[in-house]
Amino acid sequence: MHSVLPPNRHNKRQPGVMYHDTTSGFYGKGKLQAVQLFNCSKYLKDIPGIFNNPKSTYIDIETAGERFILALHSNTMKEESSLNKMRYDCFNQLVGQASSAIHLSKLPPNTVAAHQHCRRTFHQVQTWKGECFNPLSWGRKLVNKSLTPIYIIKGLKPAKIVSLITCGCNKV
């Protein structure tokens, strides 16, 4: 899903929430689904303006991005109260349907990961527009003199638990 088209080459209604990343989908959702959601949802119409405004704050960007991700992953008319709750509900649904290994990449991101993604997206949009922001303040860190995404802030869950969840085995 890597699209580094300059802003004048892609649909300006979409702020880039999907387009800055280097994966082929956004937590199991495709680009087309995201574009269609933007085009038909009145609830999300203000989001492009937030990501295009160089004066938007972290809170503005994170709130807008979270609304978009919640809408993208919602399969019902009920609104989830948070990404963490939605992630938990989706995980429980996957476990209930599982006959093999569970692919955690299909779950929506947790709140912290989503906020970091939204910060990187905002930084990319502003870079396309010629604005200069410090990438270290917008979801990136330096590792071996190279900028890399910040995916999490807190530590990972114990490897044994993740292995049990994803491998599909019954050993404890």
Residue pairs with C-beta under 8 A, 6 or more apart in sequence:
1 18
1 19
1 21
1 22
1 23
1 24
1 25
1 26
1 31
2 21
2 22
3 10
3 19
3 20
4 20
5 19
6 128
7 125
7 128
7 129
10 19
11 35
12 48
12 52
13 38
13 39
13 48
14 34
14 35
14 38
14 48
15 47
15 48
15 50
15 51
15 52
15 121
15 125
16 51
16 121
16 124
16 125
16 128
17 26
17 34
17 47
17 51
17 65
17 68
17 69
17 118
17 121
18 26
18 31
18 34
18 35
19 31
19 124
20 120
20 121
20 124
20 125
21 117
21 120
21 121
24 30
25 31
26 34
26 72
27 69
27 73
27 105
27 106
27 107
27 108
27 109
28 103
28 105
28 106
28 107
29 72
29 73
33 72
34 68
34 72
37 44
37 68
37 71
37 72
38 44
38 47
38 48
41 71
43 67
43 71
44 67
44 68
44 71
46 64
47 64
47 65
47 67
47 68
50 56
50 60
50 61
50 64
51 61
51 64
51 121
51 122
51 125
52 125
52 129
53 60
54 126
54 129
54 131
54 133
56 122
58 115
58 119
61 118
61 119
61 121
61 122
62 114
62 115
62 118
62 119
64 118
65 114
65 115
65 117
65 118
65 121
66 82
66 83
66 111
66 114
66 115
66 118
69 83
69 108
69 109
69 114
70 79
70 80
70 83
70 86
70 108
72 108
73 86
73 90
73 108
74 80
74 86
80 86
80 89
82 111
83 108
83 109
83 110
83 111
83 114
84 110
84 111
86 108
87 107
87 108
87 109
87 110
90 106
90 107
90 108
91 102
91 107
94 102
94 103
94 106
94 107
95 102
98 168
100 168
101 166
101 167
101 168
102 165
102 166
102 168
103 166
104 162
104 165
104 166
108 114
109 117
112 152
112 153
112 154
113 151
113 152
116 139
116 149
116 150
116 151
116 152
116 153
117 139
117 149
118 139
119 137
119 138
119 139
120 138
120 139
120 140
120 149
122 138
123 133
123 135
123 138
123 139
123 140
126 133
127 133
135 147
136 142
136 147
139 149
139 150
140 147
140 148
140 149
140 150
141 147
141 148
141 150
142 148
156 162
164 171
164 172
